[in-house]
Amino acid sequence: MTAPNEMRLLPWTGPEDKPCYLSTDDPGGYISRLADNVEAIQLGAAAELLKEALETLDDRDTNQNDLRRLGHDLTGALRDLLRVASSRGHLLAANDPRRI
């Protein structure tokens, strides 16, 4: 999955919320597969959260606490999705045959 000498941004953070990276040329390795699975879970959770958000925002009786929780959940999902997009975008650029 990673090009030689390229590191993959993993879909989780380490201590002090610092990014975690994987250096491997084996896309089938345990950590690579784990990261793929975590990314899939994050994408699925974000899709479900989007459905929930649309329903919640359409409900005129939604209270402030529900909206605050929704905003918090959406912020977390967006953070996760941006990390996935950044990682995948970096991988696409690293594997671009036009790249010199």
The first five atom37 places (N, CA, C, CB, O) and aatype in JSON, in Angstrom:
{
  "aatype": [12, 16, 0, 14, 2, 6, 12, 1, 10, 10, 14, 17, 16, 7, 14, 6, 3, 11, 14, 4, 18, 10, 15, 16, 3, 3, 14, 7, 7, 18, 9, 15, 1, 10, 0, 3, 2, 19, 6, 0, 9, 5, 10, 7, 0, 0, 0, 6, 10, 10, 11, 6, 0, 10, 6, 16, 10, 3, 3, 1, 3, 16, 2, 5, 2, 3, 10, 1, 1, 10, 7, 8, 3, 10, 16, 7, 0, 10, 1, 3, 10, 10, 1, 19, 0, 15, 15, 1, 7, 8, 10, 10, 0, 0, 2, 3, 14, 1, 1, 9],
  "atom_mask": [
    [1, 1, 1, 1, 1],
    [1, 1, 1, 1, 1],
    [1, 1, 1, 1, 1],
    [1, 1, 1, 1, 1],
    [1, 1, 1, 1, 1],
    [1, 1, 1, 1, 1],
    [1, 1, 1, 1, 1],
    [1, 1, 1, 1, 1],
    [1, 1, 1, 1, 1],
    [1, 1, 1, 1, 1],
    [1, 1, 1, 1, 1],
    [1, 1, 1, 1, 1],
    [1, 1, 1, 1, 1],
    [1, 1, 1, 0, 1],
    [1, 1, 1, 1, 1],
    [1, 1, 1, 1, 1],
    [1, 1, 1, 1, 1],
    [1, 1, 1, 1, 1],
    [1, 1, 1, 1, 1],
    [1, 1, 1, 1, 1],
    [1, 1, 1, 1, 1],
    [1, 1, 1, 1, 1],
    [1, 1, 1, 1, 1],
    [1, 1, 1, 1, 1],
    [1, 1, 1, 1, 1],
    [1, 1, 1, 1, 1],
    [1, 1, 1, 1, 1],
    [1, 1, 1, 0, 1],
    [1, 1, 1, 0, 1],
    [1, 1, 1, 1, 1],
    [1, 1, 1, 1, 1],
    [1, 1, 1, 1, 1],
    [1, 1, 1, 1, 1],
    [1, 1, 1, 1, 1],
    [1, 1, 1, 1, 1],
    [1, 1, 1, 1, 1],
    [1, 1, 1, 1, 1],
    [1, 1, 1, 1, 1],
    [1, 1, 1, 1, 1],
    [1, 1, 1, 1, 1],
    [1, 1, 1, 1, 1],
    [1, 1, 1, 1, 1],
    [1, 1, 1, 1, 1],
    [1, 1, 1, 0, 1],
    [1, 1, 1, 1, 1],
    [1, 1, 1, 1, 1],
    [1, 1, 1, 1, 1],
    [1, 1, 1, 1, 1],
    [1, 1, 1, 1, 1],
    [1, 1, 1, 1, 1],
    [1, 1, 1, 1, 1],
    [1, 1, 1, 1, 1],
    [1, 1, 1, 1, 1],
    [1, 1, 1, 1, 1],
    [1, 1, 1, 1, 1],
    [1, 1, 1, 1, 1],
    [1, 1, 1, 1, 1],
    [1, 1, 1, 1, 1],
    [1, 1, 1, 1, 1],
    [1, 1, 1, 1, 1],
    [1, 1, 1, 1, 1],
    [1, 1, 1, 1, 1],
    [1, 1, 1, 1, 1],
    [1, 1, 1, 1, 1],
    [1, 1, 1, 1, 1],
    [1, 1, 1, 1, 1],
    [1, 1, 1, 1, 1],
    [1, 1, 1, 1, 1],
    [1, 1, 1, 1, 1],
    [1, 1, 1, 1, 1],
    [1, 1, 1, 0, 1],
    [1, 1, 1, 1, 1],
    [1, 1, 1, 1, 1],
    [1, 1, 1, 1, 1],
    [1, 1, 1, 1, 1],
    [1, 1, 1, 0, 1],
    [1, 1, 1, 1, 1],
    [1, 1, 1, 1, 1],
    [1, 1, 1, 1, 1],
    [1, 1, 1, 1, 1],
    [1, 1, 1, 1, 1],
    [1, 1, 1, 1, 1],
    [1, 1, 1, 1, 1],
    [1, 1, 1, 1, 1],
    [1, 1, 1, 1, 1],
    [1, 1, 1, 1, 1],
    [1, 1, 1, 1, 1],
    [1, 1, 1, 1, 1],
    [1, 1, 1, 0, 1],
    [1, 1, 1, 1, 1],
    [1, 1, 1, 1, 1],
    [1, 1, 1, 1, 1],
    [1, 1, 1, 1, 1],
    [1, 1, 1, 1, 1],
    [1, 1, 1, 1, 1],
    [1, 1, 1, 1, 1],
    [1, 1, 1, 1, 1],
    [1, 1, 1, 1, 1],
    [1, 1, 1, 1, 1],
    [1, 1, 1, 1, 1]
  ],
  "atom_positions": [
    [[0.81, -1.19, 0.0], [0.0, 0.0, 0.0], [0.86, 1.25, 0.0], [-0.92, 0.0, 1.19], [0.5, 2.24, -0.64]],
    [[1.97, 1.22, 0.7], [2.86, 2.37, 0.69], [3.98, 2.13, -0.31], [3.42, 2.65, 2.09], [4.43, 1.0, -0.51]],
    [[4.4, 3.2, -0.92], [5.54, 3.11, -1.82], [6.8, 2.96, -0.97], [5.63, 4.37, -2.75], [6.78, 3.27, 0.22]],
    [[7.88, 2.5, -1.58], [9.11, 2.38, -0.8], [9.46, 3.71, -0.12], [10.27, 1.94, -1.71], [9.36, 4.78, -0.73]],
    [[9.85, 3.61, 1.12], [10.23, 4.78, 1.93], [9.08, 5.74, 2.2], [11.33, 5.52, 1.24], [9.32, 6.87, 2.61]],
    [[7.84, 5.31, 1.99], [6.68, 6.13, 2.3], [6.05, 5.6, 3.58], [5.65, 6.14, 1.13], [6.05, 4.39, 3.83]],
    [[5.52, 6.5, 4.38], [4.86, 6.07, 5.61], [3.37, 6.35, 5.5], [5.47, 6.78, 6.84], [2.96, 7.37, 4.94]],
    [[2.58, 5.44, 6.02], [1.13, 5.57, 5.98], [0.64, 6.22, 7.27], [0.46, 4.18, 5.78], [0.99, 5.79, 8.37]],
    [[-0.17, 7.26, 7.12], [-0.82, 7.87, 8.27], [-1.93, 6.93, 8.71], [-1.37, 9.29, 7.92], [-2.83, 6.6, 7.94]],
    [[-1.86, 6.49, 9.96], [-2.85, 5.54, 10.47], [-4.1, 6.28, 10.95], [-2.25, 4.71, 11.62], [-4.04, 7.46, 11.29]],
    [[-5.24, 5.58, 10.97], [-6.5, 6.24, 11.31], [-6.74, 6.41, 12.81], [-7.63, 5.47, 10.71], [-7.89, 6.53, 13.24]],
    [[-5.7, 6.41, 13.59], [-5.81, 6.66, 15.02], [-4.61, 7.48, 15.43], [-5.9, 5.34, 15.83], [-3.63, 7.59, 14.69]],
    [[-4.69, 8.05, 16.62], [-3.59, 8.86, 17.12], [-2.94, 8.16, 18.31], [-4.08, 10.27, 17.52], [-3.49, 7.23, 18.89]],
    [[-1.77, 8.64, 18.64], [-1.03, 8.11, 19.77], [-1.14, 9.03, 20.97], [0.0, 0.0, 0.0], [-2.05, 9.85, 21.06]],
    [[-0.19, 8.88, 21.88], [-0.18, 9.74, 23.07], [-0.19, 11.22, 22.69], [1.03, 9.43, 23.95], [0.43, 11.62, 21.7]],
    [[-0.88, 11.99, 23.48], [-0.99, 13.43, 23.28], [-1.61, 13.76, 21.92], [0.39, 14.09, 23.39], [-1.35, 14.82, 21.35]],
    [[-2.43, 12.85, 21.41], [-3.16, 13.04, 20.15], [-2.23, 13.27, 18.95], [-4.11, 14.22, 20.29], [-2.6, 13.94, 17.99]],
    [[-1.03, 12.7, 19.02], [-0.07, 12.84, 17.92], [-0.35, 11.78, 16.86], [1.39, 12.72, 18.43], [-0.78, 10.68, 17.2]],
    [[-0.1, 12.1, 15.59], [-0.36, 11.13, 14.52], [0.53, 9.9, 14.64], [-0.17, 11.78, 13.15], [1.66, 9.96, 15.13]],
    [[-0.01, 8.78, 14.17], [0.74, 7.52, 14.12], [0.98, 7.17, 12.66], [-0.02, 6.37, 14.86], [0.11, 7.37, 11.82]],
    [[2.15, 6.64, 12.37], [2.51, 6.28, 11.0], [2.98, 4.83, 10.97], [3.61, 7.22, 10.46], [3.47, 4.29, 11.96]],
    [[2.81, 4.23, 9.81], [3.27, 2.87, 9.58], [4.23, 2.88, 8.4], [2.08, 1.9, 9.32], [3.93, 3.43, 7.35]],
    [[5.39, 2.27, 8.6], [6.36, 2.13, 7.54], [6.45, 0.65, 7.16], [7.75, 2.69, 7.96], [7.0, -0.15, 7.91]],
    [[5.89, 0.31, 6.0], [5.93, -1.08, 5.54], [5.72, -1.12, 4.04], [4.86, -1.93, 6.27], [5.12, -0.22, 3.46]],
    [[6.22, -2.15, 3.44], [5.96, -2.36, 2.01], [5.01, -3.55, 1.83], [7.28, -2.6, 1.23], [4.85, -4.07, 0.72]],
    [[4.38, -3.98, 2.94], [3.46, -5.11, 2.91], [2.03, -4.65, 3.17], [3.88, -6.17, 3.94], [1.64, -4.49, 4.33]],
    [[1.23, -4.42, 2.11], [-0.14, -3.95, 2.3], [-1.02, -5.0, 2.96], [-0.73, -3.55, 0.98], [-2.12, -4.69, 3.42]],
    [[-0.56, -6.24, 3.01], [-1.33, -7.31, 3.63], [-0.92, -7.61, 5.05], [0.0, 0.0, 0.0], [-1.42, -8.55, 5.67]],
    [[-0.01, -6.8, 5.59], [0.45, -7.01, 6.96], [-0.66, -6.73, 7.97], [0.0, 0.0, 0.0], [-1.67, -6.1, 7.65]],
    [[-0.45, -7.21, 9.19], [-1.47, -7.1, 10.22], [-1.89, -5.65, 10.47], [-0.96, -7.72, 11.51], [-3.08, -5.36, 10.48]],
    [[-0.94, -4.75, 10.67], [-1.28, -3.35, 10.98], [-1.93, -2.68, 9.77], [-0.01, -2.57, 11.41], [-2.85, -1.87, 9.95]],
    [[-1.49, -2.98, 8.57], [-2.12, -2.42, 7.37], [-3.58, -2.85, 7.27], [-1.35, -2.86, 6.1], [-4.46, -2.04, 6.99]],
    [[-3.83, -4.14, 7.51], [-5.22, -4.64, 7.46], [-6.05, -4.06, 8.59], [-5.24, -6.18, 7.54], [-7.22, -3.72, 8.39]],
    [[-5.45, -3.93, 9.77], [-6.15, -3.32, 10.89], [-6.53, -1.88, 10.57], [-5.29, -3.38, 12.16], [-7.66, -1.45, 10.82]],
    [[-5.59, -1.13, 10.0], [-5.86, 0.25, 9.62], [-6.97, 0.33, 8.56], [-4.58, 0.93, 9.11], [-7.84, 1.19, 8.64]],
    [[-6.94, -0.58, 7.58], [-8.0, -0.61, 6.57], [-9.35, -0.86, 7.22], [-7.71, -1.71, 5.52], [-10.34, -0.21, 6.86]],
    [[-9.41, -1.78, 8.16], [-10.66, -2.09, 8.85], [-11.15, -0.91, 9.69], [-10.48, -3.32, 9.74], [-12.35, -0.6, 9.69]],
    [[-10.25, -0.26, 10.4], [-10.63, 0.9, 11.21], [-11.15, 2.01, 10.3], [-9.42, 1.41, 12.05], [-12.15, 2.65, 10.63]],
    [[-10.49, 2.25, 9.17], [-10.97, 3.26, 8.23], [-12.36, 2.93, 7.73], [-10.0, 3.39, 7.05], [-13.21, 3.81, 7.62]],
    [[-12.61, 1.67, 7.41], [-13.93, 1.25, 6.94], [-14.99, 1.49, 8.01], [-13.92, -0.24, 6.53], [-16.1, 1.94, 7.71]],
    [[-14.65, 1.18, 9.25], [-15.58, 1.42, 10.36], [-15.85, 2.91, 10.51], [-15.02, 0.84, 11.68], [-17.0, 3.32, 10.71]],
    [[-14.8, 3.73, 10.43], [-14.97, 5.18, 10.56], [-15.85, 5.74, 9.44], [-13.6, 5.87, 10.55], [-16.71, 6.58, 9.69]],
    [[-15.65, 5.27, 8.22], [-16.46, 5.73, 7.1], [-17.92, 5.32, 7.28], [-15.92, 5.19, 5.78], [-18.83, 6.11, 7.03]],
    [[-18.14, 4.09, 7.71], [-19.51, 3.62, 7.94], [-20.19, 4.38, 9.06], [0.0, 0.0, 0.0], [-21.37, 4.73, 8.95]],
    [[-19.46, 4.63, 10.14], [-20.02, 5.38, 11.27], [-20.38, 6.8, 10.85], [-19.03, 5.41, 12.45], [-21.4, 7.33, 11.28]],
    [[-19.55, 7.41, 10.03], [-19.84, 8.77, 9.56], [-21.08, 8.79, 8.69], [-18.64, 9.32, 8.77], [-21.88, 9.73, 8.77]],
    [[-21.27, 7.77, 7.86], [-22.47, 7.71, 7.01], [-23.72, 7.58, 7.87], [-22.37, 6.52, 6.03], [-24.73, 8.23, 7.59]],
    [[-23.67, 6.75, 8.91], [-24.81, 6.6, 9.82], [-25.07, 7.9, 10.59], [-24.56, 5.43, 10.8], [-26.22, 8.29, 10.78]],
    [[-24.0, 8.55, 11.02], [-24.13, 9.81, 11.75], [-24.74, 10.89, 10.87], [-22.76, 10.27, 12.27], [-25.52, 11.71, 11.35]],
    [[-24.41, 10.89, 9.6], [-24.99, 11.86, 8.68], [-26.51, 11.67, 8.59], [-24.35, 11.74, 7.28], [-27.27, 12.64, 8.61]],
    [[-26.94, 10.42, 8.5], [-28.39, 10.13, 8.48], [-29.05, 10.65, 9.76], [-28.64, 8.61, 8.32], [-30.1, 11.28, 9.71]],
    [[-28.41, 10.37, 10.89], [-28.94, 10.82, 12.18], [-29.0, 12.35, 12.23], [-28.07, 10.28, 13.34], [-29.97, 12.92, 12.72]],
    [[-27.96, 13.0, 11.72], [-27.92, 14.46, 11.74], [-29.05, 15.05, 10.91], [-26.57, 14.96, 11.22], [-29.7, 16.02, 11.33]],
    [[-29.29, 14.48, 9.75], [-30.37, 14.99, 8.9], [-31.73, 14.85, 9.6], [-30.39, 14.23, 7.56], [-32.55, 15.77, 9.55]],
    [[-31.96, 13.73, 10.26], [-33.21, 13.53, 10.99], [-33.31, 14.49, 12.18], [-33.31, 12.08, 11.48], [-34.37, 15.08, 12.41]],
    [[-32.23, 14.64, 12.92], [-32.23, 15.5, 14.1], [-32.47, 16.96, 13.71], [-30.9, 15.38, 14.86], [-33.24, 17.66, 14.37]],
    [[-31.83, 17.4, 12.65], [-31.98, 18.8, 12.23], [-33.37, 19.07, 11.65], [-30.92, 19.15, 11.2], [-33.84, 20.21, 11.69]],
    [[-34.02, 18.05, 11.12], [-35.38, 18.22, 10.61], [-36.43, 18.23, 11.73], [-35.7, 17.1, 9.63], [-37.56, 18.68, 11.52]],
    [[-36.05, 17.75, 12.89], [-36.99, 17.67, 14.02], [-37.0, 18.99, 14.78], [-36.61, 16.51, 14.97], [-36.02, 19.36, 15.42]],
    [[-38.1, 19.7, 14.7], [-38.22, 21.01, 15.36], [-38.19, 20.89, 16.88], [-39.52, 21.7, 14.92], [-37.94, 21.88, 17.57]],
    [[-38.44, 19.71, 17.41], [-38.48, 19.51, 18.86], [-37.12, 19.11, 19.44], [-39.51, 18.47, 19.21], [-37.02, 18.82, 20.63]],
    [[-36.08, 19.08, 18.62], [-34.75, 18.71, 19.11], [-34.27, 19.76, 20.11], [-33.74, 18.56, 17.93], [-34.32, 20.96, 19.84]],
    [[-33.81, 19.29, 21.26], [-33.36, 20.24, 22.28], [-31.87, 20.56, 22.13], [-33.63, 19.69, 23.69], [-31.16, 19.93, 21.35]],
    [[-31.43, 21.55, 22.9], [-30.03, 22.02, 22.79], [-29.02, 20.94, 23.15], [-29.81, 23.22, 23.7], [-27.97, 20.84, 22.52]],
    [[-29.33, 20.13, 24.13], [-28.39, 19.07, 24.51], [-28.19, 18.07, 23.38], [-28.88, 18.35, 25.78], [-27.08, 17.62, 23.13]],
    [[-29.28, 17.72, 22.69], [-29.18, 16.81, 21.55], [-28.37, 17.45, 20.42], [-30.58, 16.42, 21.05], [-27.56, 16.77, 19.78]],
    [[-28.59, 18.72, 20.18], [-27.82, 19.42, 19.14], [-26.35, 19.52, 19.5], [-28.4, 20.83, 18.91], [-25.47, 19.38, 18.64]],
    [[-26.08, 19.76, 20.77], [-24.68, 19.85, 21.23], [-23.98, 18.49, 21.06], [-24.61, 20.31, 22.71], [-22.84, 18.43, 20.59]],
    [[-24.67, 17.41, 21.45], [-24.11, 16.07, 21.28], [-23.89, 15.76, 19.81], [-25.04, 15.01, 21.91], [-22.86, 15.2, 19.43]],
    [[-24.86, 16.13, 18.98], [-24.73, 15.92, 17.54], [-23.51, 16.67, 16.99], [-26.02, 16.36, 16.81], [-22.73, 16.12, 16.22]],
    [[-23.36, 17.92, 17.38], [-22.21, 18.71, 16.94], [-20.9, 18.09, 17.37], [0.0, 0.0, 0.0], [-19.93, 18.05, 16.6]],
    [[-20.87, 17.59, 18.59], [-19.66, 16.92, 19.11], [-19.36, 15.65, 18.29], [-19.82, 16.57, 20.62], [-18.22, 15.41, 17.89]],
    [[-20.41, 14.85, 18.05], [-20.23, 13.61, 17.28], [-19.81, 13.9, 15.85], [-21.53, 12.79, 17.29], [-18.95, 13.21, 15.3]],
    [[-20.41, 14.91, 15.24], [-20.05, 15.27, 13.86], [-18.61, 15.76, 13.78], [-20.99, 16.35, 13.31], [-17.89, 15.46, 12.82]],
    [[-18.18, 16.51, 14.79], [-16.81, 17.01, 14.81], [-15.81, 15.85, 14.88], [-16.6, 17.96, 16.01], [-14.8, 15.85, 14.18]],
    [[-16.11, 14.87, 15.72], [-15.24, 13.69, 15.82], [-15.19, 12.91, 14.52], [0.0, 0.0, 0.0], [-14.13, 12.47, 14.09]],
    [[-16.36, 12.73, 13.9], [-16.41, 11.99, 12.63], [-15.66, 12.74, 11.54], [-17.87, 11.76, 12.2], [-14.95, 12.13, 10.73]],
    [[-15.81, 14.06, 11.5], [-15.1, 14.85, 10.49], [-13.59, 14.76, 10.7], [-15.56, 16.31, 10.54], [-12.84, 14.66, 9.73]],
    [[-13.15, 14.8, 11.95], [-11.72, 14.66, 12.25], [-11.2, 13.33, 11.72], [-11.46, 14.77, 13.77], [-10.14, 13.27, 11.08]],
    [[-11.95, 12.25, 11.99], [-11.54, 10.92, 11.53], [-11.51, 10.85, 10.01], [-12.49, 9.85, 12.08], [-10.57, 10.3, 9.43]],
    [[-12.53, 11.4, 9.36], [-12.6, 11.35, 7.9], [-11.5, 12.17, 7.25], [-13.96, 11.84, 7.42], [-10.97, 11.78, 6.21]],
    [[-11.17, 13.29, 7.85], [-10.06, 14.09, 7.3], [-8.74, 13.34, 7.4], [-9.95, 15.44, 8.04], [-7.89, 13.44, 6.51]],
    [[-8.55, 12.59, 8.49], [-7.34, 11.79, 8.64], [-7.29, 10.7, 7.57], [-7.25, 11.17, 10.05], [-6.24, 10.46, 6.97]],
    [[-8.43, 10.04, 7.33], [-8.5, 9.01, 6.3], [-8.23, 9.63, 4.92], [-9.89, 8.3, 6.31], [-7.45, 9.08, 4.13]],
    [[-8.86, 10.75, 4.64], [-8.67, 11.41, 3.34], [-7.22, 11.85, 3.16], [-9.61, 12.62, 3.21], [-6.66, 11.72, 2.08]],
    [[-6.64, 12.37, 4.21], [-5.24, 12.8, 4.14], [-4.32, 11.61, 3.87], [-4.82, 13.5, 5.43], [-3.42, 11.68, 3.04]],
    [[-4.56, 10.52, 4.57], [-3.76, 9.32, 4.39], [-3.91, 8.77, 2.98], [-4.14, 8.25, 5.41], [-2.92, 8.46, 2.31]],
    [[-5.16, 8.64, 2.53], [-5.4, 8.08, 1.2], [-4.9, 9.02, 0.1], [-6.89, 7.8, 1.0], [-4.38, 8.57, -0.91]],
    [[-5.07, 10.31, 0.3], [-4.56, 11.27, -0.67], [-3.05, 11.21, -0.78], [0.0, 0.0, 0.0], [-2.49, 11.3, -1.87]],
    [[-2.39, 11.05, 0.36], [-0.93, 10.93, 0.37], [-0.51, 9.64, -0.34], [-0.38, 10.95, 1.81], [0.47, 9.62, -1.09]],
    [[-1.25, 8.57, -0.09], [-0.93, 7.3, -0.75], [-1.13, 7.4, -2.25], [-1.79, 6.18, -0.18], [-0.33, 6.88, -3.02]],
    [[-2.2, 8.08, -2.68], [-2.44, 8.25, -4.11], [-1.29, 9.04, -4.75], [-3.78, 8.96, -4.35], [-0.8, 8.69, -5.82]],
    [[-0.89, 10.11, -4.07], [0.21, 10.92, -4.62], [1.52, 10.13, -4.64], [0.39, 12.2, -3.79], [2.3, 10.24, -5.59]],
    [[1.74, 9.34, -3.6], [2.99, 8.56, -3.53], [3.04, 7.48, -4.59], [3.15, 7.93, -2.14], [4.12, 7.12, -5.05]],
    [[1.89, 6.96, -4.99], [1.84, 5.88, -5.98], [1.57, 6.39, -7.39], [0.78, 4.89, -5.59], [1.39, 5.58, -8.3]],
    [[1.53, 7.69, -7.57], [1.27, 8.28, -8.88], [2.47, 8.05, -9.8], [0.97, 9.81, -8.76], [3.58, 8.49, -9.49]],
    [[2.28, 7.36, -10.9], [3.41, 7.06, -11.79], [4.01, 8.33, -12.42], [2.96, 6.12, -12.9], [5.15, 8.3, -12.89]],
    [[3.27, 9.42, -12.43], [3.79, 10.68, -12.98], [4.73, 11.38, -12.01], [2.64, 11.62, -13.33], [5.47, 12.29, -12.39]],
    [[4.71, 10.91, -10.74], [5.56, 11.52, -9.72], [7.0, 11.13, -9.97], [5.11, 11.09, -8.31], [7.3, 9.96, -10.23]],
    [[7.88, 12.07, -9.88], [9.31, 11.79, -10.11], [10.05, 11.78, -8.81], [9.94, 12.81, -11.07], [11.26, 11.56, -8.79]]
  ]
}
